[in-house]
Amino acid sequence: MKTYLKRQLNSVDWDFVTDSESQASGLHWYPGTFVPALPGAIIEAFSTPDDVVLDPFGGVGTTALAALFRGRRSISIDVNPIACLATFTGVGLVAVRLLEPRLFDYAIQEAGAVCAGIGSQKTLSFGSRDRLRKLDKFIETVIDYNGDAARRFGEARPARTELLPWYGKQTLRLLIRLRNQFVRHPSQFVGAIGLTMVSSIARQLSSQTKSWGHIADNVLPHELVEKDVQRAANDWLQRTAKRIERYEPLGNVSAMKPLCYVRELDWLSADEITLPEHPRLLVTSPPYAGAIDYTLAQRLSFYLLGANDDEVKRLCSIESGARRKRFNKQHIAEWSGELSRSVERQISIMEAPAVAAFVMPHKDHGRDRGETDLKSVMTAHGWKIEFEKHRSIRQVRARQSWTSIKRETILIFEKT
């Protein structure tokens, strides 16, 4: 690594106490996301405009958005269909705002019209089909998305039986009506905005208000409370639009090629992994052992989108490092082994010279096993560690105040 790059990395405040790069984050709540400025700093240091950045544990697209704002393209991969749907919607909204602002305004307007009509029994009338087709064609040009599971869920009926214990009767009726209106929308992208909205507000509209952990652990509310679905939907839409409108890109964004590839993929079970391009920069924060149940935290969203308990259990079974596995004495070793095998597949599709940056849990609760094994795998495949830095997690950013993760370690490897 060049000396000036090391100086640049050492000058960064990796705690990001004064981080202001959050306007476009939070389009969909998700536990365990990292600070947007963190991947942003690495992307600026190790890539140039139009380069492709890979996040193999992409979550809701924090890295993909950081790349887009800097004029880079990205590949965002996750096993969770809701995470991929949120990435597709978030990157799509930002891209259309930067490149086709009139279409952005129209998409927000159309989504708002659907929200405004859910209290009526009348059949909603949709806007200009020509504009909606133009919007969808633009999105297809800038984002390559294989959201098969999300589309399949959207075509299924909501799992009403599983949802009944979580919502007031009227709240659930309107929430399902809102979801169905977006599923039937003639624009696929407006439909995706709506499904992302429904998924994002599902937790706040439920009668279990304590934490995502209670939902993940299937702790039902003591009483069912009616809530304002229309207000929650409008608030989400207005908040999302304002955040995106405020953000000024840090690089030139062009739609000459797909700006983002979004893939639903399990690194361990996929028979063959082929990507449309070979990235030279990997930036990610993999799941941490015993920390988060990503699938179960989103169980209400899965039910609303049409997934039943069997599908939720299937996704749980392939989720690496899930919190529910912490009762297994070997869960740290199993997580570390799964991570190592996943990383081996990830770096095999990269093209040298290349850089790989991982944000790992600090040495707590035995999770340093993951860091040790990761270093061994990378070294064995010809990668050299060039930068290592510890950072503190501000608890105001933590999704749970009781989280056991207080510090993280940034590891940056290079292969020439």
C-alpha positions as CSV (number, residue, x, y, z in Angstrom):
1,M,0.0,0.0,0.0
2,K,1.3,3.4,-0.9
3,T,2.5,5.6,1.9
4,Y,0.1,8.5,1.2
5,L,-2.9,6.1,1.4
6,K,-1.8,4.9,4.8
7,R,-1.5,8.5,5.9
8,Q,-5.0,9.2,4.5
9,L,-6.4,6.2,6.4
10,N,-4.7,7.1,9.7
11,S,-6.1,10.6,9.5
12,V,-9.7,9.4,9.4
13,D,-11.8,9.5,12.6
14,W,-13.1,6.0,12.3
15,D,-15.5,6.5,15.2
16,F,-17.3,9.1,13.0
17,V,-18.5,11.1,16.0
18,T,-19.4,14.0,13.7
19,D,-20.7,11.9,10.8
20,S,-23.2,13.8,8.6
21,E,-23.4,11.3,5.8
22,S,-26.8,9.9,6.8
23,Q,-29.4,11.8,4.7
24,A,-30.1,8.8,2.4
25,S,-29.7,6.1,5.1
26,G,-32.6,4.8,7.0
27,L,-34.9,4.2,4.1
28,H,-35.5,0.8,5.7
29,W,-34.7,0.1,9.4
30,Y,-32.3,-2.8,9.7
31,P,-30.3,-4.1,12.7
32,G,-26.5,-4.0,12.5
33,T,-25.9,-1.5,9.7
34,F,-22.7,0.4,9.7
35,V,-22.1,4.1,9.5
36,P,-22.4,5.2,5.8
37,A,-19.2,7.3,6.0
38,L,-17.2,4.2,6.9
39,P,-17.5,2.4,3.6
40,G,-17.4,5.9,2.0
41,A,-13.9,6.6,3.3
42,I,-12.6,3.2,2.1
43,I,-14.2,3.7,-1.3
44,E,-12.7,7.1,-1.7
45,A,-9.2,5.8,-0.8
46,F,-9.2,2.6,-3.0
47,S,-11.3,3.3,-6.0
48,T,-11.8,5.7,-8.9
49,P,-15.0,6.9,-10.6
50,D,-16.9,4.1,-12.4
51,D,-15.1,1.4,-10.5
52,V,-17.2,-1.5,-9.1
53,V,-17.4,-2.0,-5.4
54,L,-18.5,-5.4,-4.0
55,D,-20.4,-5.8,-0.6
56,P,-21.0,-9.5,-0.2
57,F,-23.1,-9.0,2.9
58,G,-24.8,-6.0,1.6
59,G,-27.8,-5.6,4.0
60,V,-30.0,-2.7,3.0
61,G,-27.4,-1.1,0.7
62,T,-25.2,1.1,2.9
63,T,-22.1,0.4,0.8
64,A,-24.1,0.6,-2.5
65,L,-25.3,4.1,-1.7
66,A,-21.9,5.2,-0.5
67,A,-20.5,4.0,-3.8
68,L,-23.3,5.7,-5.9
69,F,-22.8,9.1,-4.2
70,R,-19.1,8.9,-5.2
71,G,-19.7,8.1,-8.8
72,R,-18.8,4.4,-8.4
73,R,-20.9,1.4,-9.2
74,S,-21.6,-1.6,-6.9
75,I,-22.6,-5.2,-6.5
76,S,-24.7,-5.7,-3.3
77,I,-25.3,-9.3,-2.3
78,D,-27.4,-10.6,0.6
79,V,-29.2,-13.8,1.6
80,N,-32.2,-11.8,3.0
81,P,-34.8,-10.9,0.3
82,I,-36.0,-7.9,2.3
83,A,-32.5,-6.5,2.5
84,C,-32.2,-6.8,-1.3
85,L,-35.6,-5.3,-1.9
86,A,-34.6,-2.3,0.3
87,T,-31.3,-1.9,-1.5
88,F,-33.1,-2.0,-4.9
89,T,-35.6,0.7,-3.8
90,G,-33.0,2.9,-2.1
91,V,-30.5,2.9,-4.9
92,G,-33.2,3.3,-7.4
93,L,-34.7,6.3,-5.7
94,V,-31.3,8.0,-5.3
95,A,-30.4,7.2,-9.0
96,V,-33.6,8.5,-10.4
97,R,-33.3,11.7,-8.2
98,L,-29.8,12.4,-9.4
99,L,-30.4,11.6,-13.1
100,E,-34.2,12.1,-13.7
101,P,-35.5,14.4,-11.0
102,R,-38.9,14.8,-12.7
103,L,-39.4,11.0,-12.6
104,F,-38.4,11.0,-9.0
105,D,-41.0,13.6,-8.1
106,Y,-43.6,11.6,-10.1
107,A,-42.7,8.3,-8.3
108,I,-43.1,10.0,-4.9
109,Q,-46.3,11.6,-6.0
110,E,-47.7,8.2,-7.3
111,A,-46.8,6.4,-4.1
112,G,-48.4,9.2,-2.1
113,A,-51.6,8.9,-4.1
114,V,-51.8,5.2,-3.2
115,C,-51.3,6.0,0.5
116,A,-54.0,8.7,0.4
117,G,-56.5,6.2,-1.1
118,I,-56.3,3.3,1.4
119,G,-59.0,4.6,3.6
120,S,-61.5,4.6,0.7
121,Q,-63.3,1.5,-0.6
122,K,-63.1,2.9,-4.2
123,T,-60.7,1.3,-6.7
124,L,-57.6,3.5,-7.0
125,S,-56.9,5.1,-10.4
126,F,-53.2,5.2,-11.3
127,G,-51.3,8.0,-13.0
128,S,-49.9,8.3,-16.5
129,R,-49.0,4.9,-17.9
130,D,-46.4,6.5,-20.2
131,R,-44.6,8.1,-17.3
132,L,-44.8,4.9,-15.3
133,R,-43.3,2.9,-18.2
134,K,-40.6,5.5,-18.6
135,L,-39.8,5.2,-14.8
136,D,-39.6,1.4,-15.0
137,K,-37.4,1.5,-18.1
138,F,-35.0,3.9,-16.4
139,I,-34.7,1.7,-13.3
140,E,-34.1,-1.4,-15.4
141,T,-31.3,0.5,-17.1
142,V,-29.5,1.5,-13.9
143,I,-30.1,-1.4,-11.6
144,D,-29.8,-5.1,-12.4
145,Y,-31.9,-6.9,-9.7
146,N,-32.7,-10.6,-9.5
147,G,-35.2,-10.2,-6.6
148,D,-37.0,-13.5,-7.3
149,A,-37.9,-14.2,-3.7
150,A,-39.2,-10.7,-3.0
151,R,-41.4,-10.8,-6.2
152,R,-42.6,-14.3,-5.2
153,F,-43.6,-13.1,-1.7
154,G,-45.4,-10.1,-3.3
155,E,-47.4,-12.4,-5.5
156,A,-48.5,-14.5,-2.5
157,R,-51.2,-13.6,0.0
158,P,-50.1,-12.1,3.4
159,A,-49.8,-14.6,6.2
160,R,-52.8,-13.3,8.0
161,T,-53.0,-16.0,10.7
162,E,-49.4,-15.2,11.7
163,L,-50.1,-11.4,11.7
164,L,-53.2,-11.4,13.8
165,P,-51.5,-11.6,17.2
166,W,-49.3,-8.6,16.4
167,Y,-51.8,-5.9,15.2
168,G,-55.0,-4.2,16.0
169,K,-57.8,-5.5,13.7
170,Q,-58.3,-2.2,11.8
171,T,-54.5,-1.6,11.6
172,L,-53.9,-4.9,10.0
173,R,-56.8,-4.5,7.6
174,L,-55.4,-1.2,6.3
175,L,-51.8,-2.3,6.3
176,I,-52.7,-5.3,4.1
177,R,-54.9,-3.1,1.9
178,L,-51.9,-0.7,1.4
179,R,-49.7,-3.7,0.6
180,N,-52.1,-5.1,-1.9
181,Q,-52.6,-1.7,-3.7
182,F,-48.8,-1.5,-4.3
183,V,-48.6,-5.2,-5.4
184,R,-51.2,-4.4,-8.1
185,H,-49.6,-1.1,-9.1
186,P,-48.8,-1.0,-12.9
187,S,-45.3,0.3,-12.2
188,Q,-43.0,-2.3,-10.8
189,F,-40.7,0.3,-9.3
190,V,-43.6,2.2,-7.6
191,G,-44.7,-1.2,-6.3
192,A,-41.2,-1.8,-4.9
193,I,-41.3,1.6,-3.2
194,G,-44.6,0.6,-1.6
195,L,-43.5,-2.9,-0.5
196,T,-40.3,-1.4,1.0
197,M,-42.5,1.2,2.8
198,V,-44.9,-1.5,4.2
199,S,-41.9,-3.6,5.3
200,S,-40.2,-0.6,6.9
201,I,-43.3,0.6,8.9
202,A,-44.5,-2.9,9.8
203,R,-42.7,-2.9,13.2
204,Q,-43.8,0.5,14.4
205,L,-47.4,-0.3,13.5
206,S,-47.4,-3.5,15.5
207,S,-48.5,-3.5,19.1
208,Q,-45.1,-4.9,20.2
209,T,-43.2,-1.7,20.6
210,K,-40.3,-2.7,22.9
211,S,-37.6,-3.8,20.4
212,W,-36.8,-5.8,17.3
213,G,-35.4,-8.4,19.7
214,H,-38.9,-9.0,21.2
215,I,-40.3,-9.6,17.7
216,A,-37.3,-11.9,16.8
217,D,-38.0,-13.9,20.0
218,N,-41.7,-14.1,19.2
219,V,-42.8,-12.2,22.3
220,L,-46.4,-11.2,21.5
221,P,-47.8,-7.9,22.8
222,H,-50.0,-8.0,25.9
223,E,-52.8,-6.0,24.2
224,L,-53.5,-4.9,20.6
225,V,-53.5,-1.2,19.9
226,E,-54.9,0.5,16.8
227,K,-52.5,2.7,15.0
228,D,-52.6,5.2,12.1
229,V,-51.4,3.3,9.0
230,Q,-51.9,6.2,6.6
231,R,-49.9,8.6,8.7
232,A,-47.1,6.2,9.2
233,A,-46.9,5.6,5.4
234,N,-47.0,9.3,4.6
235,D,-44.4,10.1,7.2
236,W,-42.1,7.4,5.7
237,L,-42.6,8.7,2.2
238,Q,-42.0,12.4,3.2
239,R,-39.0,11.5,5.3
240,T,-37.5,9.4,2.5
241,A,-38.0,12.1,-0.1
242,K,-36.5,14.8,2.0
243,R,-33.4,12.8,2.9
244,I,-32.7,12.0,-0.8
245,E,-33.4,15.6,-2.0
246,R,-30.9,17.0,0.6
247,Y,-28.0,14.9,-0.5
248,E,-25.4,16.3,-2.9
249,P,-23.4,13.6,-4.7
250,L,-19.6,13.6,-4.2
251,G,-18.9,12.4,-7.7
252,N,-20.2,12.3,-11.2
253,V,-23.1,9.8,-11.6
254,S,-23.8,8.5,-15.1
255,A,-26.3,5.9,-16.3
256,M,-24.1,4.6,-19.1
257,K,-23.9,1.2,-17.3
258,P,-25.8,-0.5,-14.5
259,L,-25.0,1.5,-11.4
260,C,-25.8,-1.4,-9.1
261,Y,-26.3,-5.1,-9.3
262,V,-28.5,-6.5,-6.5
263,R,-28.4,-10.2,-5.9
264,E,-30.2,-12.6,-3.5
265,L,-27.5,-15.2,-2.8
266,D,-26.3,-17.6,-0.1
267,W,-22.5,-17.8,-0.4
268,L,-22.4,-21.3,1.2
269,S,-25.1,-23.1,-0.7
270,A,-24.9,-21.6,-4.2
271,D,-23.6,-24.2,-6.7
272,E,-21.9,-21.7,-8.9
273,I,-21.3,-18.0,-8.4
274,T,-20.9,-15.7,-11.4
275,L,-20.9,-12.0,-11.2
276,P,-21.5,-9.6,-14.2
277,E,-18.2,-7.9,-13.5
278,H,-15.0,-8.7,-11.5
279,P,-14.6,-6.1,-8.7
280,R,-11.3,-4.9,-7.4
281,L,-12.6,-3.5,-4.1
282,L,-14.6,-5.4,-1.5
283,V,-16.1,-3.5,1.5
284,T,-18.3,-5.3,4.0
285,S,-19.3,-5.9,7.5
286,P,-20.2,-9.6,7.8
287,P,-22.8,-10.9,10.4
288,Y,-21.3,-11.2,13.9
289,A,-21.6,-14.4,15.9
290,G,-24.5,-14.5,18.3
291,A,-25.5,-10.8,17.7
292,I,-28.5,-10.5,15.5
293,D,-31.3,-12.6,14.0
294,Y,-31.8,-10.7,10.8
295,T,-34.6,-12.9,9.5
296,L,-36.5,-13.1,12.7
297,A,-36.2,-9.4,13.3
298,Q,-38.0,-8.9,10.1
299,R,-40.6,-11.6,10.6
300,L,-43.6,-9.2,10.4
301,S,-42.3,-7.9,7.1
302,F,-42.0,-11.4,5.7
303,Y,-45.5,-12.2,6.8
304,L,-46.9,-9.1,5.1
305,L,-45.0,-9.8,1.9
306,G,-46.5,-13.3,1.8
307,A,-43.9,-15.5,3.3
308,N,-45.2,-18.1,5.8
309,D,-43.4,-19.6,8.8
310,D,-41.9,-22.4,6.8
311,E,-40.2,-19.8,4.5
312,V,-39.0,-17.8,7.5
313,K,-37.5,-20.9,9.1
314,R,-35.8,-21.8,5.9
315,L,-34.1,-18.4,5.7
316,C,-33.2,-18.7,9.4
317,S,-31.5,-22.0,8.7
318,I,-29.0,-20.5,6.3
319,E,-28.4,-17.3,8.3
320,S,-24.8,-17.2,9.5
321,G,-24.0,-16.2,13.1
322,A,-27.6,-15.7,14.2
323,R,-28.3,-14.7,17.8
324,R,-30.5,-17.7,18.4
325,K,-27.4,-20.0,17.8
326,R,-25.5,-18.6,20.8
327,F,-26.8,-21.4,23.1
328,N,-24.8,-23.9,21.0
329,K,-21.3,-24.1,22.6
330,Q,-19.7,-24.4,19.2
331,H,-21.6,-21.4,17.7
332,I,-18.5,-19.1,17.5
333,A,-16.4,-21.8,15.8
334,E,-19.2,-22.6,13.4
335,W,-19.7,-18.9,12.6
336,S,-16.0,-18.4,12.0
337,G,-15.9,-21.5,9.7
338,E,-18.9,-20.3,7.7
339,L,-17.3,-16.8,7.4
340,S,-14.0,-18.3,6.2
341,R,-15.7,-20.4,3.5
342,S,-17.8,-17.5,2.3
343,V,-14.8,-15.2,2.1
344,E,-12.8,-17.8,0.1
345,R,-15.6,-17.7,-2.5
346,Q,-15.8,-14.0,-2.5
347,I,-12.2,-13.2,-3.1
348,S,-12.1,-15.9,-5.8
349,I,-14.2,-13.7,-8.0
350,M,-12.1,-10.6,-7.5
351,E,-9.5,-9.5,-10.0
352,A,-6.0,-8.4,-8.8
353,P,-4.7,-5.9,-8.0
354,A,-7.4,-5.7,-5.4
355,V,-8.3,-4.5,-1.9
356,A,-10.7,-6.1,0.6
357,A,-11.9,-4.3,3.7
358,F,-13.8,-6.0,6.5
359,V,-15.4,-4.5,9.6
360,M,-15.2,-7.2,12.3
361,P,-16.3,-7.5,15.9
362,H,-13.5,-6.6,18.4
363,K,-12.1,-9.1,20.7
364,D,-15.1,-9.7,22.9
365,H,-17.1,-12.9,23.8
366,G,-14.7,-15.0,21.8
367,R,-15.6,-13.3,18.5
368,D,-11.9,-12.7,17.8
369,R,-11.9,-16.2,16.5
370,G,-13.5,-14.8,13.3
371,E,-10.7,-12.2,12.9
372,T,-8.0,-14.8,13.4
373,D,-9.4,-17.2,10.9
374,L,-10.1,-14.4,8.4
375,K,-6.5,-13.4,8.5
376,S,-5.4,-17.0,8.0
377,V,-7.7,-17.4,4.9
378,M,-6.6,-14.1,3.4
379,T,-2.9,-14.8,3.9
380,A,-3.2,-18.3,2.5
381,H,-4.7,-16.9,-0.7
382,G,-1.9,-14.3,-1.2
383,W,-3.5,-11.3,0.5
384,K,-1.4,-9.0,2.8
385,I,-2.9,-7.1,5.7
386,E,-2.0,-3.4,5.2
387,F,-4.2,-1.6,7.7
388,E,-5.8,-2.4,11.1
389,K,-7.7,0.0,13.2
390,H,-10.1,-0.3,16.2
391,R,-13.2,1.8,16.4
392,S,-15.9,2.5,19.0
393,I,-19.6,2.1,18.3
394,R,-21.6,5.0,19.5
395,Q,-24.5,3.5,21.4
396,V,-26.8,6.2,20.0
397,R,-26.3,4.4,16.7
398,A,-26.9,0.9,18.1
399,R,-30.3,-0.7,17.4
400,Q,-30.3,-2.1,20.9
401,S,-28.8,-0.3,23.9
402,W,-27.9,-3.6,25.5
403,T,-25.9,-4.9,22.5
404,S,-22.7,-6.7,23.4
405,I,-20.8,-5.1,20.5
406,K,-19.1,-2.0,21.7
407,R,-16.0,-2.0,19.5
408,E,-15.1,-3.1,16.0
409,T,-11.9,-3.7,14.1
410,I,-11.3,-2.5,10.5
411,L,-9.1,-4.8,8.5
412,I,-7.8,-3.9,5.1
413,F,-6.0,-6.5,2.9
414,E,-4.3,-6.0,-0.5
415,K,-3.4,-8.4,-3.3
416,T,-1.0,-7.2,-6.0
